[in-house]
Amino acid sequence: MAKRGTSTRTASRTRRERRDTELDAISGAPRSRTMRATKREPPQAQARKPTYGAAARLAKIVLGLASRPFGWSFDAIRAQLGISERTLLRYIAVCRRELVNSEGGSAIEVVQHGERRLLRLTNRARTAESTAFEAASLYFTFTMLRFLEGTVVRDLVDGLWDKVLQGVPLAQRFRVADLDRKFHSVAYAPKDYREHDAHLDTIFGALLHNFRLHIDYAGLAGEGHQHNFDPYTLLAYRGGLYLLGKSDVYNRVIYLAVERIRSVAQVTGANGQPERFVYPRNYRPENYLNGVFGLIEGPETRVELLLRGESEALLRSRVVHPSQQFRRRADGSTVLTMTVKGTTELRNWILSMGPWIEVLKPDELRAEVADLLREASSLYRPPNRRRAPAA
């Protein structure tokens, strides 16, 4: 009998400790062994009032997830609630254990998009709110394609938007009534593709069906080549469209600016049918852009730029290049370093920053930028003081 009593007390103590551990997880502040062992007193006899901060934060998380059908990022939750990563993970563990959906599984889940972690509800029934949210997100994305006005691409986008809008319940249409005023984007010096609509139509079809193309391409000065071209990727860059693929002229992957394509047509075989190519399994467009500042590739070069005035504050919030690093010097100035493949587009960007960026290294780039700035400066001198451009 004594053993049975000891066993009963041990089991009871184990259950009590498990319960206390769960309470610790919710509160975020473990109680001492003395507190755990002390018999609970009536409310009127307790000297210390309980706090509900942890419970309130848990409730805010659940309510926040209800209004965010596509998830709430860990960083955003921590910032709003003012809690640490460890505390958030503890709260999530409690919610996953205690909040159960109608199917018996956890009502919340953690999803990862790259390095971003999001918390969201697992039972995400399609509601009017989520439909309106989707429509607004898609509309904002569409505003970034305004430079394609008058092309088949824009027509396809407009048709897709009409279908999305039809999916929003009539009772909820007021939520998306003013999207054209609530979401807007401004493209920087976009190219005009209205005269290239037919070319884009052919390119789209070739990309979808792996059709080989015959392209008459003009260079910047009008020179060009006739290419038999396997199109791999239609690339959008700084308000322009570029076709990335393999050319038989160079026998390698190159890019062609769409506006410089003089003519494009499907290559046909002996049977009169479009000639197809095998899309390379290991091809990835980013492999041809890694390290390149823009699109024009060149030798790998380490660059050091001295930032002046407000340029540091403006650039720290931007990813100028994946390899960028900001280094504060002893005199308080900041140097931006990058390792780029090719400096042609980097040189043009530096010139656009005027006196706010100084090239420290390499010497060749510094000299090239200095010559171009002197030449530009001479254009603003009085006519009798201008120097002739270098031959």
C-alpha positions in Angstrom: 0.0 0.0 0.0 2.8 2.3 0.8 4.3 1.9 -2.7 0.9 2.6 -4.2 0.6 5.9 -2.2 4.1 6.9 -3.3 3.3 6.1 -6.9 0.1 8.2 -6.7 1.9 11.1 -5.2 4.7 10.9 -7.9 2.2 10.8 -10.7 0.3 13.7 -9.2 3.5 15.7 -8.8 4.5 14.9 -12.4 1.1 16.2 -13.7 1.4 19.3 -11.6 4.9 20.0 -12.9 3.8 19.5 -16.5 0.9 21.9 -15.9 3.3 24.4 -14.3 5.7 24.1 -17.2 2.9 24.9 -19.6 1.9 27.9 -17.5 5.5 29.0 -17.6 5.5 28.9 -21.4 2.5 31.1 -21.6 3.6 33.6 -19.0 7.2 33.7 -20.1 8.4 33.9 -16.5 9.0 30.5 -14.7 8.0 30.4 -11.1 10.2 29.2 -8.4 10.0 25.7 -6.9 8.7 27.2 -3.7 5.8 28.9 -5.5 5.0 25.6 -7.4 5.0 23.6 -4.2 2.9 26.1 -2.2 -0.7 25.2 -1.9 -2.9 27.7 -3.8 -4.6 30.2 -1.5 -8.0 31.8 -2.0 -7.9 34.9 -4.1 -8.6 37.2 -1.1 -5.6 35.7 0.7 -3.1 36.3 -2.1 -0.7 39.2 -1.6 0.5 39.4 -5.2 -2.0 40.1 -8.0 -1.6 38.0 -11.2 -0.5 39.7 -14.4 -2.1 39.1 -17.7 0.6 40.6 -20.1 1.4 37.2 -21.7 -2.2 36.3 -22.1 -2.9 39.7 -23.7 0.0 39.3 -26.1 -1.2 35.8 -27.1 -4.7 37.2 -27.8 -3.1 40.0 -29.9 -1.3 37.4 -32.0 -4.4 35.4 -32.6 -6.4 38.5 -33.5 -3.6 39.7 -35.7 -3.5 36.4 -37.6 -7.3 36.6 -38.2 -6.8 39.9 -40.1 -3.8 38.7 -42.0 -4.9 35.8 -44.2 -1.5 35.5 -45.8 0.5 35.4 -42.6 2.3 37.7 -40.2 6.1 37.9 -40.2 8.1 37.0 -37.1 9.9 40.4 -37.2 6.6 42.3 -37.5 5.1 40.4 -34.5 8.1 41.0 -32.3 8.2 44.7 -33.2 4.5 45.2 -32.5 4.5 43.3 -29.2 8.0 44.3 -28.0 9.1 40.7 -27.3 12.2 38.7 -28.0 12.7 35.9 -30.5 12.8 33.4 -27.7 9.5 34.6 -26.2 7.8 34.6 -29.5 8.8 31.0 -30.1 7.5 30.1 -26.7 4.2 31.7 -27.5 4.0 29.9 -30.8 4.6 26.6 -29.1 1.7 27.2 -26.7 -0.6 28.2 -29.5 0.2 25.2 -31.6 -0.5 22.9 -28.7 -3.6 24.6 -27.3 -5.3 26.0 -30.4 -6.8 23.0 -32.4 -8.9 23.3 -35.5 -12.0 21.3 -36.5 -9.8 18.6 -38.0 -7.9 18.0 -34.8 -4.7 19.7 -36.0 -3.0 22.9 -34.9 -4.9 26.0 -35.9 -1.6 27.9 -36.7 1.4 27.1 -38.8 4.8 28.5 -39.5 5.8 29.0 -43.2 9.1 30.2 -44.6 9.7 32.3 -47.7 13.5 32.5 -48.1 14.8 33.9 -44.9 11.4 35.3 -43.8 9.3 33.3 -41.4 5.6 33.9 -41.1 2.9 32.7 -38.8 -0.6 32.1 -40.2 -3.8 30.3 -39.6 -4.0 26.8 -41.1 -7.7 26.9 -41.7 -7.7 29.7 -44.2 -11.2 29.5 -45.7 -11.6 31.9 -48.7 -13.4 34.9 -47.2 -14.5 38.1 -48.8 -11.7 39.9 -46.8 -9.0 37.6 -48.2 -10.4 37.9 -51.7 -10.3 41.7 -51.5 -6.8 41.5 -50.0 -5.7 39.4 -52.9 -7.2 41.7 -55.4 -5.5 44.8 -53.9 -2.2 43.0 -53.9 -2.5 42.0 -57.5 -3.7 45.4 -58.6 -0.6 47.1 -57.0 1.6 44.6 -58.8 -0.2 45.5 -62.1 0.5 49.2 -61.6 4.2 48.4 -62.0 3.5 47.2 -65.6 2.1 50.5 -66.9 5.1 50.9 -69.2 3.7 48.0 -71.2 0.6 50.0 -72.1 -0.6 49.3 -75.6 1.0 45.8 -75.9 -0.3 42.3 -75.7 1.2 41.9 -72.3 -0.9 44.7 -70.9 -4.0 43.3 -72.7 -3.4 40.0 -70.9 -2.9 41.7 -67.6 -6.1 43.7 -68.0 -8.0 40.5 -68.9 -6.7 38.7 -65.8 -7.7 41.7 -63.6 -11.2 41.5 -64.9 -11.4 37.9 -63.9 -10.0 38.6 -60.5 -12.5 41.4 -60.0 -15.4 39.1 -60.9 -14.3 36.8 -58.1 -14.9 39.5 -55.5 -18.4 39.2 -54.0 -20.8 42.0 -55.0 -21.3 42.9 -51.3 -17.6 43.4 -51.0 -16.9 45.4 -54.2 -16.8 48.6 -52.2 -13.5 47.4 -50.8 -11.8 47.6 -54.2 -13.7 50.5 -55.6 -10.9 53.1 -55.3 -7.8 50.9 -55.9 -6.7 53.1 -58.8 -6.3 56.0 -56.3 -5.0 53.9 -53.3 -2.2 52.1 -55.2 0.1 53.8 -57.7 3.6 53.4 -59.0 5.9 55.7 -60.9 8.4 54.1 -63.3 11.7 55.8 -63.8 12.3 56.6 -67.5 10.4 53.6 -68.8 10.7 52.4 -72.4 7.7 52.7 -74.8 6.7 49.3 -76.3 3.5 50.3 -78.1 5.2 49.9 -81.5 6.6 46.5 -80.5 3.3 44.8 -79.7 3.6 42.2 -82.6 7.2 41.3 -81.6 6.1 40.7 -78.0 3.2 38.5 -79.1 5.7 36.3 -81.1 8.2 36.3 -78.2 5.5 35.2 -75.7 4.4 32.3 -77.9 8.0 31.2 -78.4 8.7 31.3 -74.7 5.6 29.2 -73.8 6.1 26.6 -76.6 10.0 26.5 -76.8 9.9 27.7 -80.4 13.2 28.8 -82.0 13.2 32.4 -83.4 14.9 34.2 -86.2 15.7 37.7 -85.0 17.1 40.6 -87.0 18.7 42.7 -84.3 20.1 46.2 -84.4 22.9 47.4 -82.2 23.0 50.9 -80.5 24.5 52.5 -83.6 22.4 50.6 -86.1 24.8 47.7 -86.8 23.4 44.3 -86.0 23.2 40.6 -86.7 20.8 37.9 -87.9 20.3 35.4 -85.0 18.7 32.0 -84.8 17.8 32.4 -81.2 16.5 30.0 -78.5 14.6 32.3 -76.1 15.0 31.3 -72.4 13.8 34.3 -70.4 12.0 37.6 -70.9 13.7 39.9 -68.4 12.4 43.2 -67.0 15.1 45.7 -65.9 14.8 49.4 -65.1 11.6 49.9 -67.1 12.8 47.9 -70.1 12.4 44.4 -71.5 15.3 42.1 -72.5 15.3 38.6 -74.1 17.8 36.2 -72.7 18.7 33.2 -74.7 21.2 31.3 -76.8 22.4 32.8 -80.1 23.8 30.8 -83.0 26.0 33.8 -83.9 28.0 33.7 -80.6 27.1 30.1 -79.6 26.4 31.3 -76.0 23.7 32.9 -73.9 23.3 36.6 -74.6 20.6 39.3 -74.0 18.8 41.3 -76.6 16.9 44.6 -75.9 13.4 44.1 -77.2 13.1 47.6 -78.7 16.2 47.0 -80.9 14.6 43.9 -82.5 13.9 44.9 -86.1 12.0 41.7 -86.9 11.2 38.4 -85.3 9.7 35.2 -86.6 9.4 31.5 -85.8 12.0 29.3 -87.5 10.2 26.6 -89.4 11.5 23.1 -90.3 11.4 21.2 -93.6 7.8 20.1 -92.7 6.7 23.7 -92.4 6.1 23.4 -88.7 7.8 25.6 -86.0 11.2 24.4 -85.0 11.4 23.6 -81.3 14.4 23.5 -79.0 15.0 21.6 -75.8 14.9 24.0 -72.8 18.1 23.4 -70.8 17.3 21.7 -67.5 20.1 23.4 -65.5 19.6 26.9 -66.9 18.8 29.6 -64.4 18.7 33.3 -65.4 20.2 34.5 -62.2 23.4 32.5 -63.0 24.0 34.9 -65.8 23.4 38.0 -63.7 25.2 37.1 -60.5 27.8 39.7 -59.6 26.9 41.9 -62.6 26.0 45.5 -62.0 23.0 45.6 -64.3 23.2 43.6 -67.4 26.6 44.3 -69.1 29.1 41.8 -67.9 32.9 42.3 -67.6 35.9 41.5 -65.5 35.4 41.0 -61.8 36.5 44.3 -60.1 36.6 45.4 -56.4 35.3 48.9 -56.1 35.6 51.4 -53.2 33.4 54.5 -53.3 33.5 57.4 -50.8 30.0 58.6 -49.9 29.5 62.3 -49.4 26.7 64.5 -48.2 23.4 62.6 -47.8 24.3 59.8 -50.2 25.0 57.3 -47.3 21.5 57.9 -45.8 19.9 57.4 -49.2 21.9 54.3 -50.2 21.8 52.3 -46.9 18.1 51.5 -47.5 18.8 50.2 -51.0 20.5 47.1 -52.3 22.8 48.7 -54.9 24.6 45.4 -55.4 24.4 42.1 -53.5 28.1 42.4 -52.4 27.8 45.9 -51.0 29.3 46.7 -47.6 29.3 50.0 -45.8 32.5 50.8 -43.8 32.8 53.7 -41.4 36.3 55.3 -41.4 38.0 56.9 -38.4 37.2 60.4 -39.7 33.5 59.6 -39.7 33.1 59.2 -43.5 31.7 56.1 -45.0 33.1 53.9 -47.8 30.9 51.6 -49.9 32.7 48.6 -51.3 31.4 46.1 -54.0 32.8 43.4 -56.1 31.2 43.6 -59.5 31.5 41.9 -62.9 31.9 44.8 -65.2 32.0 48.5 -64.5 30.2 50.0 -67.5 26.8 50.4 -65.9 28.4 51.1 -62.5 30.3 54.0 -64.1 27.1 55.5 -65.5 25.4 55.2 -62.0 28.4 56.9 -60.4 28.2 59.7 -62.9 24.5 60.1 -62.1 25.4 60.7 -58.4 27.5 63.7 -59.4 29.6 65.2 -56.5 28.0 62.9 -53.9 30.2 59.8 -54.7 34.0 59.7 -55.2 35.7 56.7 -56.7 38.7 55.6 -54.5 39.5 52.3 -56.3 40.3 51.0 -58.8 42.5 53.7 -60.3 41.3 53.0 -63.9 37.7 53.6 -63.0 38.6 56.7 -61.0 40.4 58.1 -64.0 37.6 57.3 -66.4 35.0 58.9 -64.2 37.2 62.0 -63.7 37.7 62.4 -67.5 33.9 62.2 -68.1 33.1 64.7 -65.3 35.6 67.2 -66.7 34.1 66.8 -70.1 30.6 67.3 -68.7 31.7 70.3 -66.7 33.1 71.9 -69.8 29.7 71.9 -71.4 28.5 74.5 -68.8 31.4 76.9 -69.2 30.9 80.1 -71.1 31.3 79.5 -74.9 34.6 81.3 -75.1 36.1 79.1 -72.3 34.9 75.7 -73.6 37.5 73.1 -74.6 37.1 70.8 -77.6 36.0 67.3 -76.8 38.7 64.6 -76.7 39.3 62.8 -80.0 
